[in-house]
Amino acid sequence: MLNIGLKKNARGQGMTEYIIIVALIAVAAIGVFRYFGNTARAQVAVAAAELGGQDSKTARTGATSNGTKAVTEGTTNKTLNNFEQQKQ
């Protein structure tokens, strides 16, 4: 009888740990897409335009611009004074 109760607790604990890990991965993915989403979107637009046989110069320019903004944002020193400020 005691052994059955321990198995139920162990299975519940494993599921809880799994849910926590999935939640952490989701939060990390949201953060990454928040900062690099425009860059990824622009690069997909370039690939789609080229596959469609169109000139993708405008899309490449947008991808380069978004990549530069992402690098600038990633290398900016964040402090409590400027953490919430966004450059436009």
C-alpha positions as CSV (number, residue, x, y, z in Angstrom):
1,M,0.0,0.0,0.0
2,L,2.7,2.4,0.9
3,N,4.5,1.8,-2.4
4,I,1.5,2.8,-4.5
5,G,1.3,6.2,-2.8
6,L,4.9,6.9,-3.5
7,K,4.5,6.2,-7.2
8,K,1.7,8.7,-7.5
9,N,3.7,11.4,-5.8
10,A,6.7,10.8,-8.0
11,R,4.6,10.9,-11.2
12,G,3.0,14.2,-10.1
13,Q,6.4,15.6,-9.2
14,G,7.8,14.7,-12.7
15,M,4.9,16.4,-14.4
16,T,5.3,19.5,-12.3
17,E,9.0,19.7,-13.2
18,Y,8.1,19.2,-16.9
19,I,5.6,22.1,-16.8
20,I,8.1,24.4,-15.1
21,I,10.7,23.7,-17.7
22,V,8.3,24.2,-20.6
23,A,7.2,27.5,-19.0
24,L,10.8,28.7,-18.7
25,I,11.5,27.8,-22.3
26,A,8.3,29.7,-23.4
27,V,9.3,32.8,-21.5
28,A,12.8,32.7,-23.0
29,A,11.4,32.2,-26.5
30,I,9.1,35.2,-26.0
31,G,12.1,37.4,-24.9
32,V,14.2,36.3,-27.9
33,F,11.4,36.9,-30.4
34,R,10.7,40.3,-28.8
35,Y,14.2,41.5,-29.5
36,F,15.0,39.6,-32.7
37,G,11.5,39.1,-34.2
38,N,11.8,41.9,-36.7
39,T,15.1,40.7,-37.9
40,A,13.9,37.1,-38.4
41,R,10.7,38.4,-40.1
42,A,12.7,40.5,-42.5
43,Q,15.0,37.6,-43.4
44,V,12.1,35.3,-44.1
45,A,10.7,38.1,-46.3
46,V,13.9,38.2,-48.3
47,A,13.9,34.4,-48.8
48,A,10.3,34.4,-49.8
49,A,10.8,37.2,-52.3
50,E,13.8,35.5,-53.9
51,L,12.0,32.2,-54.1
52,G,9.2,34.0,-55.8
53,G,11.5,35.4,-58.4
54,Q,11.2,39.0,-57.3
55,D,13.8,41.6,-56.6
56,S,14.4,41.5,-52.8
57,K,16.6,44.5,-52.5
58,T,14.1,46.4,-50.3
59,A,13.7,43.3,-48.0
60,R,17.4,42.9,-47.7
61,T,17.8,46.5,-46.7
62,G,15.1,46.0,-44.1
63,A,16.8,42.9,-42.8
64,T,20.1,44.7,-42.5
65,S,18.6,47.6,-40.8
66,N,16.7,45.4,-38.3
67,G,19.9,43.4,-37.7
68,T,21.9,46.6,-36.9
69,K,19.1,47.7,-34.5
70,A,19.2,44.3,-32.7
71,V,23.0,44.5,-32.3
72,T,22.8,48.0,-30.9
73,E,20.0,47.0,-28.5
74,G,21.9,43.9,-27.4
75,T,25.2,45.8,-26.7
76,T,23.5,48.8,-24.9
77,N,24.4,48.8,-21.2
78,K,21.1,48.6,-19.2
79,T,20.8,50.2,-15.9
80,L,17.9,51.1,-13.7
81,N,17.9,54.6,-15.1
82,N,17.5,53.6,-18.8
83,F,16.1,50.1,-18.6
84,E,12.5,51.0,-19.8
85,Q,13.6,53.6,-22.3
86,Q,13.2,52.6,-26.0
87,K,15.1,54.2,-28.8
88,Q,12.9,54.9,-31.9
